[in-house]
Amino acid sequence: MTKADIVNEISKNTFMESIKGSLVKGKNVYLRGFGSFIVKKRAEKTARNISKNTTIIIPEHFIPAFKPAKSFVVKVKGNVKK
């Protein structure tokens, strides 16, 4: 999905609904100069429940993530007041 696709989609839906819909379909959203909304794959892993002393297997799954553009990160780092 590109900026042009998003502009067309906004005329029908809200910005966030467009992004959520794309991620649900497994499509990443790239906004040049801002960042990327991506779908990350988490591998299967073993977890422990310490109170019950048991282990469970968490299956592989997908999660949404945001990766900011380098130019955006540089601007934020240089302008944030402490």
JOQUI-V869368 format. One line per field, one symbol per residue. psi: psi as a letter, one per 30 degrees, with the letter a starting at -180 (. if undefined). Layout:
psi: ???
This chain:
psi: kleeeeeeeefelleeeeeeeeeefgklkkjkfeakjlkkkklklklkjeefhlklkjlklkkklkjlkeeeeeeeeffkk.
